[in-house]
Amino acid sequence: MKNTNKTADLKRLEKIVAELSKAVDQLRLAQLYEGAIVPQPAVKMGDKILIIQKIVSENSRVTLKDLTESGQRGNEKFTNARMIGMSLCWIHRLGTTGEISHRFGKKDHSSVSYADKRCSILMEVSSQFRALYNKCKLEAGAALNTELEPDFEI
């Protein structure tokens, strides 16, 4: 009976040594690639939407308040910025259409799909809009640690 316990203990020790050896190898790899395996801290979806809102706000020279409140209707500068922000949030899948539209001061969830379609149309006809959209898209990708290609090369 004592031999059975020793054999079981020996097998458990061998398993632990194998796992430790694997962990040491991973640590060496991480040191070689300067922390490539080190996980990034998690960012909540709402915070990611705020990141995109700040990027769009800075690039379009619209205040964050104007971007997130529905009071500025009809003004092209504000509506374009809001459409870009909602479109980028949708592309990055940062929430449902209802959640995204609510964060931009809209009450109707269809505002997000309309904004995304309208951005596609405006990028085809306006080089200025296309440049602003692509700049925001690239900055958002870098900030969210994702890579999305610019639409319609400049």
N, C-alpha and C positions, 0 to 999 in steps of 0.2 A: 504494500500500500504506500509506503514511503517513496519507493521508486517512481510510482505513478505521479505523485505530487511533484517530485523533482523534475520529471520529464515535462510535465505541464508547465512548470515554472521556467524551465529552460526554453521551451518553445515560445513562451510569452516574452522572455528576455530577447530572444533572437528577433522576434517581430518588432520589438521596441528599437533595437539597434538598427534594423533595416530602415525603419521610419526616420530615425535620427540621421542616418546616413543620407537619406533622400532630402531631408530638410537642409543639411549642410550643403549638399550640391546645389539646391535652389538658392541658398544664401550666396554662395560663390557666384552663381549666374547673375543674381541681382546686383552684386558688387561690380561685376564686369560691365553690366549695362547701366550702371549708375542709377539704380533705383527704378528700373523699368517695371519691376514686379510690384513695387510698393503701391498699394491701392490709394486712389484719390478719395478725399472725404466726400461723403454723399451730400448732394444738394437737393433740397425739396423742390418739387415741381413749381410751386408758387414763387420760390426764389428764382428759378430759371426764367419764368415769365417776366419777373422784375428785371432780370439781367437784360433780356431782349428789349424791354421797354426803355431802359436807360440807354442802350446802344442806339436805338432808333431816335430817341429824344435828342441825344447829343449830335448825331449825324444830320438830322433834319432841322436842327435848331428850333425845336418845339419843346416847351416845358413839359415835364413829366405830368403835371396837373392837366394841361391841355390835351395831352395824349390819352389820359385815362378817364377823362370826363366827356360826356356826350354833348356838352354845351356849344362846342365849336362846329356847327353844321354849315356845310356849303363852302367853307374856306379850304381851297385846294391844298394848301400847305399842311393843315391839320388832318384832313381826310386822307391824304396820301401817306402821311406818317402813321396814322392809325391802321390803314390797310396793310402797310408793310409789316408793322408789328404783329398784327393778327395772323398774317400769312406765314411769317417766320415761326410763330408759336405753333401753328398748325403743321408746318413742315417738320418741325422737331418733335411733334406729338407730345406737347406739354400739357395736354388736358383735352377735355371734350370741347366741342364747339360752344356749348353753353358756358363752360368755365372760362374759356378764352375771351369770349365776347363780353362777359361780365367784368373781367379784369380791365377791359378797354372802355368801360362805361356804356356798353351796349346792352340792351335787354333781350334782343332776339338772337338766337343761336345761328341763324342763317347769315348773319353779318360776317362770320368768319369765312364761310365758303364763298360768299360774294366777294369779299376782300381778296381772297386767293385768286379767284378767276379774274378779277379786275386788275390785279397786279400783273398777271400774265399778258393781258391785253396792253396795258400801259408800257410794259417792257418792250413790246414789239414796235410801238410807235414813238416812244420818247426816250432818247438817249440819256437825258438828264435823270429821268426816273429810274432807268435801268442801272445807271451808275450808282445812284443812291441805294437802290435795292441790293445790288451785288455787294456794295461796301458793307452794308448792315448784315447781310447774309454771311459774309466771310468773318466779320468780327464776332457775330453770334456763334458761328461754328467754333471759332477759336476759344471763346469764353465758355462754351458748353462742352468743349473738348470733343467735338464731332467735326467731320469733314463733309461739307456739301459743296459741290461744284457751283460756280457762278452760272446763272442762266443767261443765255444769249450773250455770247462774248462781246466785249466792247471793242 
